[in-house]
Amino acid sequence: MTDPADDAPASAASAAAAEAARRRRLAEVFGEVLPESPDEPTTAARDEEWYRENRPPHHE
């Protein structure tokens, strides 16, 4: 006879994989899939640029 505890990790892994696939499909359908490479510069570079453009004159 097999121990039910032996099947738990396999069924948990398959349930996790099924949930990940379901979430991925929902994201594709509703447009929440982001491209692998960003089109915009990194936030740190953009924040620094914004800071320099919007710095008040008395802070120069």
N, CA and C atoms as an extended XYZ file, in Angstrom:
180
Properties=species:S:1:pos:R:3:atomname:S:1:resname:S:1:resid:I:1 pbc="F F F"
N         0.836       -1.171        0.000 N   MET     1
C         0.000        0.000        0.000 CA  MET     1
C         0.889        1.246        0.000 C   MET     1
N         0.498        2.289       -0.683 N   THR     2
C         1.313        3.496       -0.741 CA  THR     2
C         0.868        4.476        0.325 C   THR     2
N         1.815        5.231        0.772 N   ASP     3
C         1.553        6.241        1.797 CA  ASP     3
C         1.021        7.501        1.121 C   ASP     3
N        -0.113        8.069        1.548 N   PRO     4
C        -0.638        9.300        0.932 CA  PRO     4
C         0.331       10.465        1.039 C   PRO     4
N         1.183       10.465        2.041 N   ALA     5
C         2.156       11.548        2.189 CA  ALA     5
C         3.168       11.546        1.050 C   ALA     5
N         3.410       10.375        0.435 N   ASP     6
C         4.341       10.305       -0.688 CA  ASP     6
C         3.805       11.048       -1.905 C   ASP     6
N         2.497       11.109       -2.084 N   ASP     7
C         1.892       11.781       -3.222 CA  ASP     7
C         1.739       13.288       -2.996 C   ASP     7
N         1.820       13.762       -1.779 N   ALA     8
C         1.586       15.168       -1.458 CA  ALA     8
C         2.544       16.109       -2.189 C   ALA     8
N         3.852       15.882       -2.173 N   PRO     9
C         4.742       16.814       -2.882 CA  PRO     9
C         4.477       16.847       -4.386 C   PRO     9
N         4.203       15.711       -4.976 N   ALA    10
C         3.943       15.680       -6.410 CA  ALA    10
C         2.640       16.408       -6.734 C   ALA    10
N         1.606       16.175       -5.948 N   SER    11
C         0.342       16.829       -6.221 CA  SER    11
C         0.424       18.317       -5.909 C   SER    11
N         1.199       18.705       -4.899 N   ALA    12
C         1.379       20.116       -4.579 CA  ALA    12
C         2.137       20.815       -5.700 C   ALA    12
N         3.142       20.136       -6.248 N   ALA    13
C         3.916       20.720       -7.345 CA  ALA    13
C         3.058       20.865       -8.590 C   ALA    13
N         2.239       19.863       -8.883 N   SER    14
C         1.388       19.966      -10.065 CA  SER    14
C         0.300       21.005       -9.857 C   SER    14
N        -0.195       21.143       -8.636 N   ALA    15
C        -1.199       22.180       -8.351 CA  ALA    15
C        -0.570       23.563       -8.489 C   ALA    15
N         0.667       23.726       -8.028 N   ALA    16
C         1.359       25.005       -8.153 CA  ALA    16
C         1.617       25.331       -9.623 C   ALA    16
N         1.987       24.325      -10.401 N   ALA    17
C         2.228       24.539      -11.827 CA  ALA    17
C         0.931       24.911      -12.537 C   ALA    17
N        -0.162       24.259      -12.170 N   ALA    18
C        -1.452       24.569      -12.780 CA  ALA    18
C        -1.891       25.986      -12.417 C   ALA    18
N        -1.656       26.388      -11.179 N   GLU    19
C        -2.016       27.747      -10.744 CA  GLU    19
C        -1.168       28.791      -11.472 C   GLU    19
N         0.120       28.503      -11.638 N   ALA    20
C         0.995       29.427      -12.363 CA  ALA    20
C         0.553       29.555      -13.813 C   ALA    20
N         0.182       28.447      -14.434 N   ALA    21
C        -0.294       28.482      -15.821 CA  ALA    21
C        -1.603       29.256      -15.918 C   ALA    21
N        -2.487       29.089      -14.946 N   ARG    22
C        -3.763       29.815      -14.943 CA  ARG    22
C        -3.525       31.317      -14.806 C   ARG    22
N        -2.635       31.706      -13.895 N   ARG    23
C        -2.340       33.137      -13.715 CA  ARG    23
C        -1.689       33.729      -14.964 C   ARG    23
N        -0.795       32.965      -15.586 N   ARG    24
C        -0.131       33.433      -16.804 CA  ARG    24
C        -1.152       33.639      -17.924 C   ARG    24
N        -2.087       32.699      -18.062 N   ARG    25
C        -3.130       32.805      -19.091 CA  ARG    25
C        -4.028       34.015      -18.827 C   ARG    25
N        -4.416       34.242      -17.585 N   LEU    26
C        -5.230       35.410      -17.248 CA  LEU    26
C        -4.482       36.699      -17.577 C   LEU    26
N        -3.184       36.737      -17.272 N   ALA    27
C        -2.389       37.924      -17.566 CA  ALA    27
C        -2.316       38.163      -19.069 C   ALA    27
N        -2.191       37.100      -19.860 N   GLU    28
C        -2.151       37.245      -21.314 CA  GLU    28
C        -3.483       37.764      -21.847 C   GLU    28
N        -4.584       37.233      -21.347 N   VAL    29
C        -5.906       37.622      -21.818 CA  VAL    29
C        -6.208       39.076      -21.474 C   VAL    29
N        -5.858       39.477      -20.266 N   PHE    30
C        -6.204       40.823      -19.823 CA  PHE    30
C        -5.080       41.828      -20.027 C   PHE    30
N        -4.038       41.454      -20.726 N   GLY    31
C        -3.008       42.399      -21.124 CA  GLY    31
C        -2.035       42.814      -20.043 C   GLY    31
N        -1.761       41.986      -19.080 N   GLU    32
C        -0.826       42.352      -18.036 CA  GLU    32
C         0.545       41.706      -18.228 C   GLU    32
N         0.815       41.172      -19.392 N   VAL    33
C         2.113       40.579      -19.669 CA  VAL    33
C         3.042       41.701      -20.135 C   VAL    33
N         4.156       41.857      -19.460 N   LEU    34
C         5.106       42.907      -19.795 CA  LEU    34
C         6.211       42.341      -20.677 C   LEU    34
N         6.786       43.173      -21.545 N   PRO    35
C         7.893       42.693      -22.375 CA  PRO    35
C         9.110       42.370      -21.513 C   PRO    35
N         9.976       41.525      -22.031 N   GLU    36
C        11.167       41.122      -21.298 CA  GLU    36
C        12.139       42.279      -21.109 C   GLU    36
N        12.296       43.124      -22.122 N   SER    37
C        13.210       44.253      -22.005 CA  SER    37
C        12.406       45.548      -21.960 C   SER    37
N        12.679       46.410      -20.993 N   PRO    38
C        11.922       47.658      -20.869 CA  PRO    38
C        12.285       48.648      -21.971 C   PRO    38
N        11.305       49.416      -22.421 N   ASP    39
C        11.533       50.445      -23.429 CA  ASP    39
C        12.000       51.746      -22.794 C   ASP    39
N        11.695       51.932      -21.532 N   GLU    40
C        12.058       53.162      -20.843 CA  GLU    40
C        13.375       52.973      -20.094 C   GLU    40
N        14.074       54.082      -19.813 N   PRO    41
C        15.306       53.954      -19.036 CA  PRO    41
C        14.988       53.482      -17.617 C   PRO    41
N        16.012       53.060      -16.928 N   THR    42
C        15.797       52.598      -15.555 CA  THR    42
C        15.259       53.729      -14.700 C   THR    42
N        14.563       53.393      -13.647 N   THR    43
C        13.949       54.424      -12.810 CA  THR    43
C        14.992       55.305      -12.150 C   THR    43
N        16.142       54.767      -11.782 N   ALA    44
C        17.172       55.568      -11.125 CA  ALA    44
C        17.674       56.667      -12.059 C   ALA    44
N        17.947       56.331      -13.306 N   ALA    45
C        18.409       57.332      -14.264 CA  ALA    45
C        17.307       58.349      -14.547 C   ALA    45
N        16.084       57.890      -14.671 N   ARG    46
C        14.970       58.794      -14.947 CA  ARG    46
C        14.719       59.708      -13.741 C   ARG    46
N        14.821       59.182      -12.525 N   ASP    47
C        14.614       60.000      -11.332 CA  ASP    47
C        15.680       61.077      -11.213 C   ASP    47
N        16.911       60.725      -11.489 N   GLU    48
C        18.002       61.692      -11.429 CA  GLU    48
C        17.804       62.795      -12.469 C   GLU    48
N        17.416       62.406      -13.671 N   GLU    49
C        17.161       63.384      -14.732 CA  GLU    49
C        16.010       64.299      -14.344 C   GLU    49
N        14.921       63.739      -13.809 N   TRP    50
C        13.770       64.532      -13.403 CA  TRP    50
C        14.171       65.511      -12.301 C   TRP    50
N        14.957       65.049      -11.365 N   TYR    51
C        15.412       65.900      -10.273 CA  TYR    51
C        16.204       67.095      -10.809 C   TYR    51
N        17.101       66.849      -11.717 N   ARG    52
C        17.920       67.939      -12.263 CA  ARG    52
C        17.075       68.932      -13.058 C   ARG    52
N        16.084       68.455      -13.802 N   GLU    53
C        15.228       69.356      -14.585 CA  GLU    53
C        14.296       70.167      -13.710 C   GLU    53
N        13.889       69.629      -12.573 N   ASN    54
C        12.887       70.274      -11.725 CA  ASN    54
C        13.454       70.858      -10.438 C   ASN    54
N        14.762       70.940      -10.330 N   ARG    55
C        15.374       71.507       -9.145 CA  ARG    55
C        15.146       73.026       -9.118 C   ARG    55
N        14.723       73.561       -7.998 N   PRO    56
C        14.506       75.017       -7.903 CA  PRO    56
C        15.817       75.784       -8.082 C   PRO    56
N        15.729       76.995       -8.643 N   PRO    57
C        16.962       77.760       -8.919 CA  PRO    57
C        17.816       78.023       -7.671 C   PRO    57
N        17.195       78.208       -6.531 N   HIS    58
C        17.973       78.509       -5.336 CA  HIS    58
C        18.721       77.294       -4.789 C   HIS    58
N        18.569       76.128       -5.406 N   HIS    59
C        19.293       74.921       -4.982 CA  HIS    59
C        20.475       74.623       -5.879 C   HIS    59
N        20.781       75.506       -6.803 N   GLU    60
C        21.902       75.261       -7.728 CA  GLU    60
C        23.216       75.666       -7.170 C   GLU    60
